């Protein structure tokens, strides 16, 4: 709970205010070229980061336990970002058959156009997912619980089998959230969540994020920048506000 309350907050950089500032900005100004070069890597352009996005990313990174968090404007865009981070033309993807329908459409449409083949597997396969892998299988996608039917997968077993064959493991962790399931601790390389759901919690924002472990952080950062993905500052503010009550709200969901 401490991480939910304190994550992304720094009184030293917030002029004493409790919450991070909501920064509406695109262009960043510098007094000199030298100052610009010295500051590169933090704030250079609104799409590449602001105090608001940094606060949210830092808080989510603390919660996830990963190396890097990339924000996306919706859950399905976060899924697409993770898939495009791990896959290229000629690769094969193993996708759980209970997956969220928009993810299936992305695989059968966009990924197919990109030259990536997708095969769907039964959610109960466990470590036997290795029997379905090919030499060009580069990613195994899990979603647990699964959308609508809520099958729970053996994520550690699947991750172990996938890694043994050199494939990345991507997980849609929206239902459990990183509060109830630390995906990276169980072998997941790229953990995806739709912040539209529980993080927002009030049906008033669209957002998603991808958390990467050390092995995939650089690729995630590069793909995110190349796709030009970013979120609006007001949505990020709502996500930060929702984060503070996530534990209380999910506890009531679970009790009910």
C-alpha positions in Angstrom: 0.0 0.0 0.0 2.9 2.3 0.7 4.0 2.0 -2.9 0.5 3.0 -4.1 0.5 6.1 -2.0 4.1 7.3 -2.4 5.0 6.1 -5.9 5.8 8.9 -8.3 5.7 11.6 -5.7 8.7 13.8 -4.9 8.0 16.8 -2.7 11.4 18.3 -3.7 10.4 18.5 -7.4 6.7 19.4 -6.7 7.3 22.6 -4.9 5.9 21.0 -1.7 2.6 20.0 -3.2 1.4 16.5 -2.5 0.6 15.6 -6.1 2.8 15.9 -9.2 2.0 18.8 -11.5 -0.3 18.3 -14.6 2.0 19.5 -17.4 0.3 20.5 -20.7 3.2 20.8 -23.0 4.8 19.8 -26.3 7.8 22.1 -26.9 10.6 22.4 -24.3 12.6 25.6 -24.3 16.3 26.0 -23.3 18.4 29.1 -22.7 21.4 27.7 -24.6 22.3 24.8 -26.8 24.6 23.6 -24.1 21.7 23.5 -21.6 19.7 21.5 -24.1 22.4 18.9 -24.6 23.0 18.6 -20.9 19.3 17.9 -20.2 18.9 15.3 -23.0 17.4 12.2 -21.7 14.9 13.8 -19.4 12.6 16.5 -20.9 13.2 17.3 -24.6 9.7 17.1 -26.1 6.3 16.5 -24.6 5.7 13.2 -26.4 9.0 11.9 -25.0 8.2 12.7 -21.4 6.9 15.3 -19.0 6.9 15.6 -15.2 3.4 14.1 -15.3 4.3 11.1 -17.4 7.5 10.5 -15.5 5.6 10.5 -12.2 3.1 7.9 -13.5 5.8 5.8 -15.1 7.9 5.8 -12.0 5.0 4.8 -9.8 4.0 1.9 -12.1 7.6 0.8 -12.4 7.7 0.6 -8.6 4.5 -1.4 -8.5 5.5 -3.7 -11.4 9.1 -4.3 -10.3 10.3 -4.0 -13.9 13.1 -2.0 -15.5 11.1 0.3 -17.8 7.4 1.3 -18.2 5.9 2.7 -21.4 2.6 4.5 -21.3 0.0 4.0 -24.1 -3.3 5.7 -24.9 -5.4 2.5 -24.4 -5.1 -1.1 -23.3 -5.2 -2.5 -26.8 -2.5 -0.1 -27.9 -0.4 -1.3 -25.0 -0.9 -4.9 -26.2 0.0 -3.9 -29.7 3.1 -2.1 -28.4 4.3 -5.2 -26.5 3.7 -7.5 -29.5 5.6 -5.2 -31.8 8.4 -4.9 -29.4 9.0 -8.7 -29.4 8.1 -9.7 -33.0 9.3 -9.0 -36.5 8.4 -10.3 -40.0 8.9 -14.1 -40.3 8.3 -14.8 -36.6 5.7 -17.1 -35.1 3.6 -16.1 -32.1 1.8 -18.5 -29.7 -1.4 -16.7 -28.4 -3.7 -18.1 -25.7 -7.1 -18.8 -27.1 -9.0 -17.1 -24.3 -7.4 -13.7 -25.2 -9.2 -10.3 -25.3 -11.0 -10.0 -28.6 -9.2 -6.8 -29.8 -5.9 -8.6 -29.3 -7.1 -11.4 -31.5 -8.1 -9.0 -34.2 -4.6 -7.3 -34.0 -2.9 -10.7 -34.4 -5.2 -11.8 -37.3 -5.1 -8.5 -39.0 -2.1 -6.2 -38.4 0.5 -8.9 -37.4 -0.5 -11.1 -40.4 0.1 -8.1 -42.7 3.5 -7.6 -41.0 4.4 -11.2 -41.8 4.0 -12.6 -38.3 2.0 -15.9 -38.0 -0.2 -16.5 -35.0 -1.2 -19.9 -33.6 -3.8 -20.1 -30.7 -3.3 -22.6 -27.9 -5.4 -23.9 -25.0 -5.1 -22.0 -21.8 -4.5 -25.2 -19.8 -1.5 -26.3 -21.8 1.1 -25.3 -19.1 4.7 -26.5 -19.7 3.5 -28.5 -22.7 3.4 -25.2 -24.6 6.9 -26.3 -25.7 5.3 -28.9 -27.9 3.7 -26.2 -29.9 6.8 -24.1 -30.4 8.6 -23.8 -33.7 12.2 -22.7 -34.5 10.8 -19.2 -35.3 8.5 -18.9 -32.3 9.7 -15.7 -30.7 6.9 -14.9 -28.3 4.3 -16.7 -26.1 1.4 -14.6 -25.0 -0.5 -15.4 -21.8 -3.6 -13.7 -20.3 -4.5 -14.9 -16.9 -7.3 -14.8 -15.9 -8.5 -15.0 -19.4 -11.1 -12.5 -20.8 -14.7 -13.5 -20.2 -14.1 -17.2 -19.3 -11.4 -16.4 -16.6 -9.1 -19.5 -17.1 -6.0 -19.2 -14.9 -2.8 -20.2 -16.6 0.3 -21.7 -15.2 2.4 -18.7 -16.0 5.7 -19.9 -14.4 5.6 -23.2 -16.3 4.8 -21.5 -19.6 7.5 -19.0 -19.0 10.1 -21.6 -18.2 9.2 -23.6 -21.4 9.2 -20.5 -23.6 12.6 -19.2 -22.3 14.1 -22.6 -22.8 13.3 -22.2 -26.5 14.5 -18.6 -26.7 11.0 -17.0 -26.8 9.8 -13.9 -24.9 6.8 -14.1 -22.6 4.2 -11.4 -22.9 1.3 -11.2 -20.4 -2.0 -9.3 -20.3 -2.2 -8.8 -16.5 -5.2 -6.4 -16.6 -7.5 -8.5 -14.4 -5.1 -9.3 -11.6 -3.1 -6.0 -11.9 0.5 -5.9 -10.6 -0.9 -5.4 -7.1 -2.2 -9.0 -7.0 0.2 -10.7 -9.5 3.8 -9.6 -10.0 4.2 -10.8 -13.5 8.0 -10.2 -13.8 8.6 -12.4 -10.6 7.0 -15.3 -12.5 9.0 -15.1 -15.7 7.1 -12.6 -17.7 9.3 -10.3 -19.9 6.7 -7.8 -21.0 3.7 -7.2 -18.7 0.7 -5.4 -20.1 -2.2 -3.7 -18.3 -5.2 -1.7 -19.5 -5.3 1.2 -17.1 -8.7 2.0 -18.4 -10.1 -0.7 -16.1 -8.9 -0.8 -12.5 -6.3 1.9 -12.5 -8.8 4.6 -13.5 -11.6 2.9 -11.7 -14.2 5.5 -12.6 -14.9 5.0 -16.3 -13.4 8.3 -17.2 -10.0 7.6 -18.8 -8.4 5.5 -21.5 -4.9 4.2 -20.9 -2.6 1.3 -21.0 1.0 0.5 -20.1 3.8 -2.0 -20.7 6.4 -3.0 -18.2 9.6 -4.6 -19.4 12.3 -6.5 -17.6 16.0 -5.6 -18.1 16.3 -7.9 -21.2 13.5 -6.1 -23.1 13.6 -2.5 -21.7 15.7 -1.0 -24.5 13.5 -2.6 -27.2 10.4 -1.4 -25.5 11.7 2.1 -25.3 12.7 2.2 -28.9 9.4 0.7 -30.2 7.4 3.1 -28.1 9.3 6.1 -29.4 9.1 4.9 -33.0 5.3 4.5 -32.8 4.9 8.0 -31.3 2.6 6.8 -28.5 1.8 9.1 -25.7 -1.0 9.9 -23.2 -2.8 13.2 -22.4 -1.8 14.9 -19.2 -5.3 14.9 -17.8 -5.6 11.2 -18.3 -2.3 10.7 -16.6 -3.4 12.8 -13.7 -6.6 10.6 -13.3 -4.4 7.5 -13.5 -2.2 8.8 -10.7 -5.2 9.7 -8.6 -6.7 6.3 -9.2 -3.5 4.6 -8.3 -3.7 5.9 -4.7 -7.0 4.1 -4.0 -6.3 0.9 -6.1 -5.6 -1.3 -3.1 -8.7 -0.2 -1.3 -11.0 -0.7 -4.3 -9.6 -4.1 -5.3 -9.9 -5.3 -1.7 -13.6 -4.6 -1.9 -13.9 -6.2 -5.3 -12.2 -9.3 -3.9 -14.4 -9.4 -0.8 -17.6 -9.1 -2.9 
